Amino acid sequence: MKNFWQKLKKLSRQGSGRAIYVLAPMAGVADSAFRQIAKQFGADVVYSEMVSATALAYNSKKTLALMKFNKKERPYVIQLFGSKPEHFAKAAKIIENKIKPDGIDINFGCPVKKVARQGAGAVLMNNFKLAREIIEATINNTKLPVSIKIRSCVGSTKALDFLKNMVDLDIKAVMIHGRSMAQGQSGEVDWKIIKQARPFVKGILLANGGVKNAEDASELLRKTGADGIGIGQGALGKPWIFSQLVRHGKPKAKRATYNSQLISKKMIFQTALKHAKLAEKLKGQSGIIEMRKHLCWYVSGLPDASVLRGKFIKAESLNDIKKILR
Ligand SMILES: Cc1cc2nc3c(=O)[nH]c(=O)nc-3n(C[C@H](O)[C@H](O)[C@H](O)COP(=O)(O)O)c2cc1C
């Protein structure tokens, strides 16, 4: 099966001369509707919300539904979390045969207590043996390219120690979130660790953390030497960040035109409505309820944001949303 990561790297080196921009995995946020919107704005790769390898191994219908995608999302990577190698082995087979995405990612970064209690997510960075077994079980049971997402540090374990121990494994891409497990999703990003990791990553290196605009992205790429960037919170309510990054990354781009100030209210509302329509189409009424938080993000920074937010959190239907946006 093709390693789409390598193809993207070739493209970025030859024709486009720019980095790879990825929608980072985000539970409760990066569903198919949001991924499609991110893709329309130029995201090169989109990751799923994290999916339980254990639930998949037990054939959970809900989990299978969570991974569904539209071919417009390709290249699409499904992220697994868990702590049992045998569950990853089963899950990898199911994903390859039933869902057919473009890649599988393994979560070594989630700091959430519920996940840590299962011995999954970031705490696995403290257990090299088990982490290796999980990566091997996944690689050995799929032809899809396997990637991992790690943190700069978990307790006393640094990303570098972790990667040194995995360097012989056929990992096609590594996304490093430059914050420690203790930091969660905010605070300063340790770009030095990402830079130092380069020699231990044979495949694609993606830097992640704190990128809110094209300037942040250029700076992180320059400082780390990474092949690309994972965007998380910077895309919430601002999926057009990908088109800004893609254009900014081109050598002859005129910087002034990428100023986020130039995003008009009309475009914000049009995008929000398009997103809401997709959410309703894919998930019905629950799509509308889940859409409320996205709508609040879309209007953040607008002068009438608080009035709009007050209305969005009560929206029950697409019609309600249309009325508010009108
Ligand atoms: C709401 C939310 C959900 C997230 N869910 C996941 C997840 O399922 N898997 C994962 O590896 N990281 C997850 N993350 C972490 C992001 O992928 C990313 O590493 C983090 O937000 C830092 O990047 P940023 O500063 O660009 O947001 C999540 C972050 C947020 C804000």
The ligand as an ORCA input file, in Angstrom:
! r2SCAN-3c Opt
* xyz 0 1
  C     -10.369     19.450     22.046
  C      -9.068     18.732     21.812
  C      -9.082     17.375     21.573
  C      -7.881     16.689     21.345
  N      -7.908     15.358     21.082
  C      -6.770     14.708     20.743
  C      -6.786     13.348     20.313
  O      -7.837     12.725     20.197
  N      -5.597     12.759     20.023
  C      -4.410     13.447     20.106
  O      -3.356     12.860     19.828
  N      -4.371     14.725     20.491
  C      -5.512     15.363     20.787
  N      -5.474     16.700     21.108
  C      -4.193     17.418     21.049
  C      -3.991     18.085     19.692
  O      -3.894     17.138     18.651
  C      -2.724     18.942     19.685
  O      -1.633     18.122     19.941
  C      -2.769     20.036     20.752
  O      -4.005     20.731     20.752
  C      -1.620     21.041     20.550
  O      -1.715     21.648     19.296
  P      -2.316     23.147     19.159
  O      -1.518     24.032     20.067
  O      -2.153     23.458     17.690
  O      -3.739     23.059     19.576
  C      -6.660     17.393     21.363
  C      -6.661     18.766     21.613
  C      -7.838     19.438     21.818
  C      -7.804     20.918     22.044
*
